[in-house]
Every structure is written in structure tokens, then in C-alpha cells.
């Protein structure tokens, strides 16, 4: 039996329902900067990401008390301390689960998740994929430095094969996750990649993610100068970046550098060719709004540990109903159908506790009880029966 869910309009913004500032009021980056000392290592990419987020938040026009950042465990998870909003430094890998509860219970909150490659993709992998599958209205920033930094340099789920770390002195034998491929496989409705050192691109992607209604997963390449310095150096060198980055811009051919494009070969696979040698009819024109995720997934697979070709930008941006909107609609319909909207909450709770599934216990006869469930009556165990068994056991011990 299916129940109509009253699908909300897909045109709603990610911040719809969140209280905005009074007309004429504005906030600045300083208003979102807390009084806490920022405690990351010198040169850490987290500084650039923090500055970009603090610079973006005033653009949203939201009240600070209606913005919340939830983090897990790791260097990136100190983020909530440095923002003058509400925040929660939660437990390892569980930030998406906690944020799901917040977003569902409080439509008036803009909920962000701050996590890292270890926190999100190892112990937190299950929570992450189900948040994306459900399409909870969250903005998830996944800082990927390909290492465990807070615990001093163990390999992570995104470390490349052969990575020599404190926990893999002979080189890692694990095949790494591609976070973007994982997110698209879970059918997240918004998936993007950017890098800490490109402030303009980083801000553009964050702006689009905040405006999206549903789960927005943004992978941010982030340098760890202590335990994995230079992991993305090829993309930070201007000439190397120009030759390697595949720019994803809606409605435009996917270009790599100045003279290469992405095309589909005769087998349908995506390959990079010089534009002069490419069949124009096979050139891939990027469409992040395509409902079928297979093209976005194929683009994500252009990336490999050698960083020969690295797609950057928004891979997927589709609209579908969000988990939290649908749950709230079900609750509203249930309240209206039950006629409880104007009743005393204590009376409603009492009726619930004495509702369709209840036990009537006859304390005079051991083992006798009746359970009433939707007008059906069945016999079952009772506390009196348990007391009788205990007394029998005590007598047996004495004898």
C-alpha cells in the first residue's frame, strides 16, 4: 500500500524556511568570526576554506542563530569553534546522522556538515551514503587531504596505493575511494569538487551548494603541510593545473587545458583528445541537471591517482524531494487527520500511551494477560508470571 507524499516543489531554495535578516540589515565576515584562537598548523589548507565560508555566509542573508555547523572528529572538525554561529563538535563519523535529525526537526535551520576523508569515508561511510541517498537538506563539506592528520599521519580511505605512512611503512595496499564517484553512486542530488587554493572557484561552488535544496556534497582538495604536504601540488602549479584540470561548466564542452576536450569513443567511454582530432559530434557537453547519474559518474572516473586529468566543478545538480520536507509533511498530515492540532499535548501523549497497542494485566493469575492491538485480543506473558517463576526458583534453591 502506498501513501501519497505531497511532493514539495523542486524550485525551493536550500535556505527556504530559514529566517532572514530584517530588511536593511547586513552582516559581514567579521560577524561570523568567533573569538576562538584558530589552531591549525601553519600552511594548513583549512585556513583558506574557513575564510571562504566566513566570506560566503553574509551573502546568504540569514540570521546567525539559524545557522548550524556540525562536525565529526579530525582537524577539519574544529571548524564550528571558529564560526560565530551555532555548532556541534560531535563524534567520529556521526555528523551526518546528527545533522539529519536537526534538519528534519528544524526547518528553520541552515545545516552544514564539516568532515574529512577519514571521518566521512571510514567510520562514517554508512552515515554519509544514507544521508545522500535520503537527500536530506544538508550542505556537506568533505575536506580531502588523503591522510589522517589529527592522529598524526596514518593512511586514509583516499590515500593512493603505495602511500608510505606511519601505518603503512611498506606502502598502502588499499585501493582508495573516489569521493565524487561514491557520492554520485549514492545518487546525491548535488556533487561538486573544488580546491582550497582557488578562492574564486571554491566560493562559487560553496554558493551553489548552499542554494541547493537537498544533500550537497562538496569535496575540497585540501593540503596537509605536516603529514601529506604537496598531495595536490600538480594542481597548484599554474602550468600543470592548466594542462590537467577538466573544467565542468554547464552547457559548455568539457575542456582540459586550452586544446583538449573530453569525447565519447566508439564504445561510449570518455577519453581526452586534442580538440583538433576530435569528432565534434562526440564532444561531451556538460549538463549537471541530467537525471541519469551515469554521465556524471563517467566524468568522475576521468580522475585517477596520477592526476593526469582532474574534473573540477559541479558534476551533478538535480532536484528531487528531500527527506526532511517529506517527513514534516507526513507529520502535518497526521496531526490534521488526527484532530490533535488544538489539543493539550499532555492529553495527546496520554492517548498515545494508552493507544492501540496496550497490555491489560490480571495480577491475580500468574501468566494471564491480554494484549489489545487494533481490536484484536491475544494472551501473553505478564509481570505476575515472571514473579511466580522467580518464587519457584527461590524455593528450588532452598530445597
N, C-alpha and C positions, 0 to 999 in steps of 0.2 A: 504494500500500500504506500503510495507516495503522497506527500503533503505539499501543496503549493507554497513556495517560499517567499513570494512577493519580492522578486529580484529588484534591488535598487538600481537607479540609473547609473550607467558606467561613466557618465560625464562628471561625476562628483570629484572634487579635488581631494588630494590626500589629507588636507587640513580642514576639510568641510566639517562643521560642527565644533571646531576648536575656537574659543573666544578670541576675538581680535582686539587690538588696542583701540582706545577711544579715538574718534575722529580728530585728526590734527596731532596726535601723539606719535612719537617715533622713538626707537631705541637705537643704540649704537653698539659696535663691537665691545666697547668698554662695559656696557651694561650686562653683557653675557660672560664677562671675565671675572672669575671668583677671586677671593683674597688668598687662595691657597698657593703655596710655592710649587711651581711646576718641577717635578722631579723625574725627568728622563735624562738619559746620558747625553752629553754634548754631541750634536750631529744627528740625533735620532730623527727619523722621518716623522714621528708623531707630532713634533712641534709644528710642522707645516700643515698637517691635517687639522690640528687643533685651531690654528689661525684661520684656516679656510672655513671651518664650521662656525667659529665665532663671528667671522665676517658675513656669513650667509644668513644666520639666524635673524638679524634685524630685518632682512628683506621679507621674511615671512609675515611680518606684522602681527605676530601672535603675542599674547601675554606670556611673560616668562613663567608664571606659576602654572601654566597649562602645557609646558614642555617638559618631558622627562627623558633622561638618558639612562639606560640600563646596561650594565657591563657584566662580563664574567670574571675570569681570572687571567692575568697576564699583564705585560707592560701597557698595552693599549687600554686595558680596563681601568686605569687610573683616570681616564677621561672625565667621568662625572664630577670628580673633585674640582676640576679646573673650569667648569661651566657654572655660571650663576643661574641655574635652573634647578628643578627637582631632579634627583638622580638616585640610582641604587647600584652599589658595587656588590654584585650578587655572588653566586657560587659557580664553580668551574663548569662551563658548558651549558649552564641552565638559563642564561639570559633570554633566549628566545621564548622559553616556556613562561618565565615571569612576565615578559613583555606581552605575550599573548593574553594573559589574564588581565593586565592593565588595559590593553587596547579594547578588549571585549567589554569590560565593566565600565570603562570611562570613555565615552565617545568624545568628551571634551578635552582629551589629551592628544598631543602630538608625541608619539612614542618612537624613540630611536634606540637601536641596539648597537653597542660597540663591542667588537670581538676581534680575535686574531686567528691565524691559521691553525694554531694548536687548540685553542679554546673552542673554536667553532667546528673544526673538521675531525677532531679526535673524540674526546669525551663528549663533546656537544653535537656530534654529527646527526644523531637521531632527532634532537630537538630542532636543529636548523632545517633539515629537509621537510619536516612536518609543518613547520611554520610557513615555509614556501609553498608546500602542497596545499595547505588550507587557504593561502592568500590572506593572511592576517594583515591589517593595515599597519605595517611597520617599515621603518627605514633602517636597514641593517648595513653597517659599515664594517667590512671584513679587512683588517689590516694584514697583509700577507708579506712577511719578511723571510719566509722559508726556514724558520728556526724557532726553537723555544728560547726566548730571551730572558724572561723573568727567572727561570730555573737554570740559567747560565749555560745555554748552548747545546741542548740536545736536538737531534733531528726531529722535524715535524712532518705532518702528512703532506706538505708541499715541497719538502726537500727533494732535490733531484737524486736519482740513482747514482751511487758512488760518493755522495756527500760525506766528507770526513768531519765528524762532530765528536763531542765528548761521549756520546752514547753509541756512536758508530765509528770507532777508531780505524777500522779496516774498510770503511766506506759503507753507505747505506745500500741495502739490497731491496728496499721497498720501492714499488712504483708509486709516484706521487699522484695526488689528486690534482685535477684542474678545477678550481673552484667555480669558474664560469660554466664549464661543462656540467658540473654537478648541479648547479642551480637551474640550468635550462632543462636538465633531465628530470628535475623535480617539478618542472613547469612553473617556476616562479614567473610572475607576471611582469617583472621589471628586473633586468640583469645588465650590469654595466661593469666596465673596468677602467681604471684611471691610475695615475701615479702621483706620489707625494710631491715631486719636484716640478710638476707642471701646474702652477696655481690656477691659471685660467681654465684649463681643461677640468681640473679637479672641481672647481667651483661650478662649472656648467653642469657636470654630471650630478653633483650634490643637489643643485637646484631642481633638476628634472626628477631626481629620486624623491625629494620632499614633496613635489607636486603630485606624484603618482599615488593613486588610491589602490592599496594592496601591498603585498610584500615587495619591497625594492631592495635587491641585494647588490651592493657596490663593492667589488673587490678593488682594494687600493694597494698597489705595489709600494712597499714601504721599506726603507733601508734601515738595517740594524748595524750601526757602525762598530759595535763591540764583538758580536758573535757571528755575523754574516755580512761583513762590510763588502760593498760592491756587487751584491747579488744582482742588481739591475743596472749596473754601470753602463752596459751597452746601450741602454735606453736613455741614459742621461747625457751621453756624448752626443752633441748635436748632429754630427755627420752620420754616426751609427744609427741614431734614432730615426733619422730621415729615411734611411735605407731599409729599416726593419719594421717600423710601425705601420700597420694596416688601419687606416682611419675609417671609422664607421660613422657615416653621416647619412641620415635618412634621405632617400630619393637620389643619392649620388652613387656612381660606381665605386666599388671598394678598391682604393688605390694603396699601393705600397711604394713609398718614395715618390719620385717625380715621374717615373717612366714605366712602372709595373702596375698591373691590375690583377684582380682575382677573377678567374673564369671557371666555368664548369667544363671538364673534359668530356670526351665521348661516353664515359661511364658514369657521368654525373658527379664525379668527385671534384672538389675545389682545389685548384692549383694556382700558383702565381706565375705569370708570364710577362715578358716585356710587352708593353701596350702595342708596339708596332707589329708584334707577331700574333696578337690576339684576334679571334673572330668576335666582332662587335656584338653579335647576337648571343654570345656565350658569356659576356662580361656580367658579373654579379652586381646588380643594383640593390643597394641595401634598403630593406623595409623592416624595421623593428616591430611594426604593428601586425605582421603576418601571424595569423592564429596558430598555424602549424609551426612547432618549435624546431623542426628538423633543419631548416636553413640556418637559423641562429646557432644551433648545435654544431653544424658543419663548419661555420666560421670560427667557432671556439676551438675547433680541432686543428686549425692552422698553426696554433701556438704549440711549441714544444720546448723542452729544457734548454735547447741551444739558442732560443730566442731569435731564430732566423727570420720568422715572421710573427709579429705580435699584434693581434687585433686590439684596438683601443676605442672605447666609446660605449654607446648603448647597443647591446646585442638584441634585447627584447623589451618591448613596451606595449603590452596588450591590456585590455580591460576585461575583467571578469568579476563576478560578485565576490565580496570579501567575507571571510568567515565571521568577523565581528559584527558587520552590518546585518548579516543573516540571522545570527543568534539573537541580536537585540530585537529584530523584527519578530522572531518567534516568541520572545518573551512578551512583547507588546500585545501580540495576538492572543496569547494565553491569558494575559491579565484581562483583556477586554472580553474574551469569551467566558472567563470565569466570574466576571462581575465583581472583581475584588479591588478595582482601582480606587474606590472611595471608602473602603473598609479599613478598620483598625488593623494595622499589620500584626499585632499580637493575636487577634482573633483569627486572622488568616493562617498564621503559623500553627495555632492550636487545631484548626480544622485539618491542616496538612498532617500533623502528627497523629490525629485520630482518623485518618482518611481511609482509603480503600484497602490498604494492606495493614491489618492490625491483628493482634492476638488477644483472645479472651481466655484468661487462666482460671481454672477451677482449682483452688488451693486445697480443697477437701479430698481430692482423689489424686494420688500420685500418678503422673503420666498422662493426665487428662487436660486437653486444651483444645480450643477451637481457633482456627485462623480464618478470618473473613477477608476474601480477596475478590473484588468485583462480584459481589453477591454469591460467591461460592464458599462453602464451609468445608474445611478439612480438619482432621485431627493431627496433632503434632506434639512434640515434647514440651515440657514445662519446667519451670524452676522447681516446682514441687517434686517432679520426678528426679531431678538432679539431687535434691536434698535427701530423698529416700535412698538413692544409690549410695550416697556418701555415708548415711547411717548404717546401711548394710555392710559397707566396707569396714567401718569402725568396729562393728560387732565381730566381724570375722577376725580382725586383728587381736581383739581381746580374747576370743576363744582360742 
